[in-house]
Amino acid sequence: MPAGVYVVVEHLNGQIAELSFELLSAGRQLADARAGKLYALVLGAGGEASGVAGACGAADAALCVDHAALAGFAPEAHIVQLAALLKERPPAVTLVSNSSKGMDLAPALAVALGVAVVTNVAGLAVEGAKIVATSRLYGGKIAVEAEVEGGAAVLSLLAGAFPADKGKSGKPVAVETVSPCPQLDNARVAFKRLERPEAADIDISKQEVLVSVGRGIQDKENLALVQELAEALGAALCASRPLVDMGWMPKSRQVGKSGASVKPKVYLAVGISGAPEHVQGMKDAATIIAINSDPKAPIFDVAHYGVAADLFEVVPALTEKLRALRG
Ligand SMILES: Cc1cc2nc3c(=O)[nH]c(=O)nc-3n(C[C@H](O)[C@H](O)[C@H](O)COP(=O)(O)OP(=O)(O)OC[C@H]3O[C@@H](n4cnc5c(N)ncnc54)[C@H](O)[C@@H]3O)c2cc1C
């Protein structure tokens, strides 16, 4: 049975992406269940790869490749190099993030290696020689189980599906430098530069308490009501997509499929229907509270607590109560 598990590590400016720690955590679990080894694959340029590899202590070894063509992310170079490296080893499981990079890598790498690919993976189990991967499709509406016979495959894992903490370890890791493959000298696509979005005032994915507002607020001027509630609660304000599309809130405050995924301790959804694209970004909040005038609104299916009432009555009353409690 092929027992090795390989994790493709994403990094930027010498920092490993949180998603990659989630992969290392899932990979560790898989490797242990299959009595195999876990390898971190770190590609980069200018010595960046070996610098980053030291933080992959959850792995048994880190394999580093350094070449100018591997600077930043040019999919062709990364696919060619990963395929060359993995072809020299026994067929194994390769884990990539379901990120924009991972979506480029997973199918092409699977074709190059001649193995199966399973995307959007949120759960993994080992049953004898088989790996059972559970994927969440259509914004989480459908769960699909795929059995990988023999266990050799490329799997792309959804963000937030595995605990990043278990992928972080201060243990020293054996670092092996692998020679770059010759095709990198002829790579046809080169990474030129990274253009960063304008810095957001706050990072909503790191907030503990969020008040999120949706189209039920009806008018831009009414946002003051929820802003006051957020302040009384010590929370940050975020929103559903329509409010961002209308220019009422900045894009950096959008929660959902095409916005940010958030995991606060408390998520208070005000006038939000609970469309799957919104729920995808907030369903992992520890406590979800919804205020919506429609008792059949789907947000109540994911909410732990709900108030089926007019937000224009509930929100000011709640703000007043909170202010009184806080003195
Ligand atoms: C590819 C794609 C990506 C998308 N990405 C995202 C995304 O990242 N994030 C996102 O949020 N959406 C996203 N959407 C849009 C999503 O499908 C929904 O259209 C959107 O989430 C709805 O926003 P809403 O709940 O604010 O508005 P609505 O669906 O219009 O809901 C408004 C709610 O307010 C309630 N309401 C009205 N008046 C009151 C009142 N006085 N008091 C209390 N409640 C009231 C209503 O009962 C209703 O439930 C995406 C869609 C697509 C196709």
PDBQT file of the ligand as one rigid body, heavy atoms in Angstrom, charges set to zero:
ROOT
HETATM    1  C1  LIG A 401     -21.269  33.158  -7.453  1.00  0.00    +0.000 C 
HETATM    2  C2  LIG A 401     -21.968  33.867  -6.323  1.00  0.00    +0.000 A 
HETATM    3  C3  LIG A 401     -21.213  34.283  -5.259  1.00  0.00    +0.000 A 
HETATM    4  C4  LIG A 401     -21.850  34.930  -4.178  1.00  0.00    +0.000 A 
HETATM    5  N1  LIG A 401     -21.106  35.307  -3.115  1.00  0.00    +0.000 NA
HETATM    6  C5  LIG A 401     -21.719  35.844  -2.046  1.00  0.00    +0.000 A 
HETATM    7  C6  LIG A 401     -20.971  36.181  -0.878  1.00  0.00    +0.000 A 
HETATM    8  O1  LIG A 401     -19.743  36.041  -0.826  1.00  0.00    +0.000 OA
HETATM    9  N2  LIG A 401     -21.651  36.692   0.187  1.00  0.00    +0.000 N 
HETATM   10  C7  LIG A 401     -22.998  36.897   0.163  1.00  0.00    +0.000 A 
HETATM   11  O2  LIG A 401     -23.548  37.370   1.190  1.00  0.00    +0.000 OA
HETATM   12  N3  LIG A 401     -23.713  36.608  -0.930  1.00  0.00    +0.000 NA
HETATM   13  C8  LIG A 401     -23.105  36.102  -2.041  1.00  0.00    +0.000 A 
HETATM   14  N4  LIG A 401     -23.843  35.841  -3.143  1.00  0.00    +0.000 N 
HETATM   15  C9  LIG A 401     -25.226  36.325  -3.193  1.00  0.00    +0.000 C 
HETATM   16  C10 LIG A 401     -26.219  35.410  -2.483  1.00  0.00    +0.000 C 
HETATM   17  O3  LIG A 401     -26.699  34.442  -3.402  1.00  0.00    +0.000 OA
HETATM   18  C11 LIG A 401     -27.429  36.221  -1.980  1.00  0.00    +0.000 C 
HETATM   19  O4  LIG A 401     -28.004  36.915  -3.050  1.00  0.00    +0.000 OA
HETATM   20  C12 LIG A 401     -27.072  37.211  -0.883  1.00  0.00    +0.000 C 
HETATM   21  O5  LIG A 401     -26.339  36.584   0.151  1.00  0.00    +0.000 OA
HETATM   22  C13 LIG A 401     -28.353  37.784  -0.268  1.00  0.00    +0.000 C 
HETATM   23  O6  LIG A 401     -28.012  38.809   0.615  1.00  0.00    +0.000 OA
HETATM   24  P1  LIG A 401     -29.020  39.235   1.770  1.00  0.00    +0.000 P 
HETATM   25  O7  LIG A 401     -29.319  38.077   2.625  1.00  0.00    +0.000 OA
HETATM   26  O8  LIG A 401     -28.453  40.465   2.376  1.00  0.00    +0.000 OA
HETATM   27  O9  LIG A 401     -30.297  39.699   0.931  1.00  0.00    +0.000 OA
HETATM   28  P2  LIG A 401     -31.708  39.010   0.730  1.00  0.00    +0.000 P 
HETATM   29  O10 LIG A 401     -31.570  37.625   0.241  1.00  0.00    +0.000 OA
HETATM   30  O11 LIG A 401     -32.500  39.963  -0.082  1.00  0.00    +0.000 OA
HETATM   31  O12 LIG A 401     -32.310  38.925   2.202  1.00  0.00    +0.000 OA
HETATM   32  C14 LIG A 401     -32.716  40.029   2.956  1.00  0.00    +0.000 C 
HETATM   33  C15 LIG A 401     -33.378  39.470   4.199  1.00  0.00    +0.000 C 
HETATM   34  O13 LIG A 401     -33.743  40.551   5.018  1.00  0.00    +0.000 OA
HETATM   35  C16 LIG A 401     -34.984  40.219   5.646  1.00  0.00    +0.000 C 
HETATM   36  N5  LIG A 401     -35.638  41.466   6.017  1.00  0.00    +0.000 N 
HETATM   37  C17 LIG A 401     -36.203  42.374   5.202  1.00  0.00    +0.000 A 
HETATM   38  N6  LIG A 401     -36.681  43.398   5.933  1.00  0.00    +0.000 NA
HETATM   39  C18 LIG A 401     -36.411  43.125   7.228  1.00  0.00    +0.000 A 
HETATM   40  C19 LIG A 401     -36.667  43.799   8.447  1.00  0.00    +0.000 A 
HETATM   41  N7  LIG A 401     -37.261  44.970   8.485  1.00  0.00    +0.000 N 
HETATM   42  N8  LIG A 401     -36.259  43.206   9.588  1.00  0.00    +0.000 NA
HETATM   43  C20 LIG A 401     -35.628  42.009   9.601  1.00  0.00    +0.000 A 
HETATM   44  N9  LIG A 401     -35.375  41.342   8.451  1.00  0.00    +0.000 NA
HETATM   45  C21 LIG A 401     -35.749  41.885   7.283  1.00  0.00    +0.000 A 
HETATM   46  C22 LIG A 401     -35.755  39.432   4.622  1.00  0.00    +0.000 C 
HETATM   47  O14 LIG A 401     -36.715  38.599   5.243  1.00  0.00    +0.000 OA
HETATM   48  C23 LIG A 401     -34.642  38.659   3.933  1.00  0.00    +0.000 C 
HETATM   49  O15 LIG A 401     -34.501  37.364   4.508  1.00  0.00    +0.000 OA
HETATM   50  C24 LIG A 401     -23.231  35.188  -4.223  1.00  0.00    +0.000 A 
HETATM   51  C25 LIG A 401     -23.977  34.757  -5.325  1.00  0.00    +0.000 A 
HETATM   52  C26 LIG A 401     -23.358  34.112  -6.353  1.00  0.00    +0.000 A 
HETATM   53  C27 LIG A 401     -24.178  33.653  -7.516  1.00  0.00    +0.000 C 
ENDROOT
TORSDOF 0
